[in-house]
Amino acid sequence: MQVVNVDNMKLDLTRCLEQIAQGDEVVIICDGNPVAKLVPIQRATTERVPGYWKGRVRIAADFDELPPGLAAAFRGEIP
């Protein structure tokens, strides 16, 4: 992990980003206090498979039904 002053970060952003892309972490300090931590993005290790949840999720038949008073409130009507 590298610690960089905010002023140095402004001057050498490209070098810091290259280090982060290689897996390093960079802590940015301002007035001697840590204010941010830059870390590399964690890429997905597995590819998504369409239909993975097929047959595992059940949606109730009344999923989108609302009680009459609530439906009227959404329409701006006073019940």
N, C-alpha and C positions, 0 to 999 in steps of 0.2 A: 504494500500500500504506500502510495506517495502522498505527501502533504504539500500543497501548493498555496501560496498566498494569492489572493484574488487579483492583485496587480500583475503578478507573474502569469497568472492564468490568461489574462487579457492579452498579454504579449506573446504567449506561446501556446495558444489553443490547439493548433494543429498537432503539435508534438504530444500534448496531453491526450488528445483523442486517439492518436495512433497507439499510445500505451494502453488506453482503455480497450481498444479493439483487440489487442493482444491478450487481454484477460486481466490486466492490472486494475486496481481501484485507485481513485484519486480523491483525496479529501481537500476541499477548498476551505481556507481559513480567511477570516477578515478581522483585523485588529486582534490577532492572536487567538480568536475563537473559531472552532469548526462550525461552518454554516451549511455545507452540502457535501454529499458523497456521490461521486460518479462511478457507476459500475457498468460492466458490459451487459448488453441485452442477452438474456438466456434464450437461445433458440429452442424450438420444440425438437425433441429427440426422436419422436415418432411421427409418422405421417397420419393425418386424420383419415378415418374410414367412414364414408357416408353410410348411414343406416345403422350405426353402432348401437343406438338406443332403441331400435325397432323391436317392438314386443315387450319392452321393459317399462314403458310409461303408459299410463291409462289416463285419459281425460274424461271426466264425468260428462254425461249427456247434458246436464244443466250448467255447464261451465260458464257460459256467457249470459245466463239469465240473471236479471236483477229484480229485487222486490219492486213493486209498482211505485212506491214512494221515492225510492232511491233513483229509479229511472227518470221520474218526473223532475227530481232535483237536478239531474245532469242536463235535462232539457231546459232548465231555467223556469220550470213551472212551480207554482206553490201548491203543494198537496192539500 
